[in-house]
Amino acid sequence: MGSLSVNISKVKRIPPGGLRITPQGNREPELPKRAKILPPELPFTDQEQTFTRMLKKEPLLERLVNNLDLVTEETGEQPRRTDTEAPAPGSDPQAELRNTKPGRTLREIALTILDPLTSYSREEIIGKIRQGTGVNQERAENGFNLMLEAGEVEEVPGQDIYYLRGSSPF
């Protein structure tokens, strides 16, 4: 057999960094970006349906759930409202009660003039009743006593501090 006559010194060698191939243009077409795929809307749970019914009876419940970041056990997220008439974010749930129509209930007046997350002295509540309803001092004191008797305003035992029923201002 004959020997292969190749001169190794004349052959191009591959550099130690490897071959560098420069592309002569983008050969693949640019693909359009995909829109974010949303998960399917899940049916309402029993807890969410109960939550919506409770909101109709006590609108301040939504404020409590939002402030405390409460979530359901089933979904791990805040409960959704099952009705389609959800209030706009940041709106006051008691806005419809803040009108000045005559014949409002004690609860409506208390919700209008008192902040659920604040405690007040007797004089502060009477002043807020006077300011919010435009009545004189005697009538405001009578209104405070009626709210206290009806349980709309509760007293902290041993202190002259009052707060709105169902709230925890401490």
Stockholm file with secondary structure:
# STOCKHOLM 1.0

chainA/1-170         MGSLSVNISKVKRIPPGGLRITPQGNREPELPKRAKILPPELPFTDQEQTFTRMLKKEPLLERLVNNLDLVTEETGEQPRRTDTEAPAPGSDPQAELRNTKPGRTLREIALTILDPLTSYSREEIIGKIRQGTGVNQERAENGFNLMLEAGEVEEVPGQDIYYLRGSSPF
#=GR chainA/1-170 SS CCCCCCCGGGSCCCCTTCCCCCCSSCCSCCCCCCCCCCCCCCCCCHHHHHHHHHHHHCTHHHHHHHHHTCCCTTTSSCCCCSSSCCCCTTCCTTGGGGSCCTTCCHHHHHHHHSCTTCCBCHHHHHHHHHHHHCCCHHHHHHHHHHHHHHTSEEECTTSSCEEETTCCCC
#=GC SS_cons         CCCCCCCGGGSCCCCTTCCCCCCSSCCSCCCCCCCCCCCCCCCCCHHHHHHHHHHHHCTHHHHHHHHHTCCCTTTSSCCCCSSSCCCCTTCCTTGGGGSCCTTCCHHHHHHHHSCTTCCBCHHHHHHHHHHHHCCCHHHHHHHHHHHHHHTSEEECTTSSCEEETTCCCC
//
